[in-house]
Amino acid sequence: MLFQTRGPNSGKLVTVREPGDAGELAVIESLLHGNGIPYVVQHAHVGGLYPGVPFLSSRVMVAEAERDRAETLLSRLSLQIREMSGESE
């Protein structure tokens, strides 16, 4: 979803996730887009060139005003991943 530079969702961008791979990035983008949360991905394709290099990892950012919605949505994803992999807190 194209990030708006004006309107209620504009403002400072904040990082909500740093996905570990392209698959996780695709799921995060799908969730945000499907829920109408504008986002920007920094280094979307660079991380795939050199996997495992921390300073080249991608970052998913949303407007500060959308942070809580995005965090709530993505926290559910994190919980499902932990449950499926057998990890516990």
Secondary structure by P-SEA (a helix, b strand, c coil): cccccccccccbbbbccccccaaaaaaaaaaaaaacccccccccccccccccccccbbbbbccccaaaaaaaaaaaaaaaaaaaacccc
